[in-house]
Amino acid sequence: MEYGTSRDDVGIAIRSAFLRKSSKQKFSLFALIFLSIFFLFLEAIDWKIVNQIRSLTKDTIYRGSLMVSYPTKGFSEIISLGNEHINLYEKYNQLKEDNKKLKSDISRNKFLELENSQLRKLIDEKSTSSINDKFARVMLDIQSPYLNSFIINVGGNQSIKNGMAVLHGKNFIGRIVDVNYFSSRVLLVSDLNSKIAVLVEPSGSHAILSGHGEQLPTLEYLSKSLDIKEGDKIYTSGKEGIFSPGIPIGEVKIENKIVKTSLFSDLKQVSFVKIRVEDKTK
């Protein structure tokens, strides 16, 4: 009984609230109902003018929705473009690092190939050299306008002594002038302090090969009676008893009537040398 009473009270309250609405609110409600019925009626009517209005209305709505969606799509495309740019930049940096590493590996491989080639030549020389000859690596290349020398990685520990001849391949390039236990200094023929007794062939003329630093060594104390020509070969003479005779050094090059020597070995390209152990000062 009480349940029925409460339900009636709710209905009465709703009717009372509706009746208390102002005339404007009532009109708005009836207008909405009327418009809803009117649009449903228009949707059911198959008139040409109505269909055209309906199509125009739908097109307007669709175009409006499309225009409204442009900012959202544009913002999404900007974000996507930004992400692609970031990824592209990261890939560029990665490729740059890979390229740098690849160039470093190529350079290292070329260096190893060059060193391997030099070591092969050294092995070939060692197989045909005297059993007493010693081989060494150039540790330091001391070059200046007038002073030229090498520091090599053998010394007293390999029975190296002052005055021994130093060769690059078969060519004479200098002599030992300072010996430590694990290293030695080689005075090159281009050094200002280098004076080597030589023999010029085929004339058989004796001379002194004098170093001039960066300039080509010159032949001094040549006999004027002998005919020296460009291209004549120059060898150690062995006259002073310091070096074995007949070690090739270079060939004659005449410039402005000055007899110079073009060395057979490029002193700037020497990495390994050979020391004639039997050639030593008395």
Secondary structure as UniProt FT lines:
FT   HELIX           2..19
FT   HELIX           23..44
FT   HELIX           48..128
FT   TURN            131..132
FT   STRAND          134..143
FT   STRAND          148..152
FT   HELIX           156..158
FT   TURN            162..163
FT   STRAND          165..168
FT   TURN            169..170
FT   STRAND          171..179
FT   STRAND          184..188
FT   TURN            189..190
FT   TURN            192..193
FT   STRAND          195..201
FT   TURN            202..204
FT   STRAND          205..212
FT   TURN            213..214
FT   STRAND          215..220
FT   TURN            224..225
FT   TURN            230..231
FT   STRAND          233..236
FT   TURN            239..240
FT   TURN            245..246
FT   STRAND          248..255
FT   TURN            256..257
FT   STRAND          258..263
FT   HELIX           267..269
FT   STRAND          272..275
FT   TURN            277..278
//
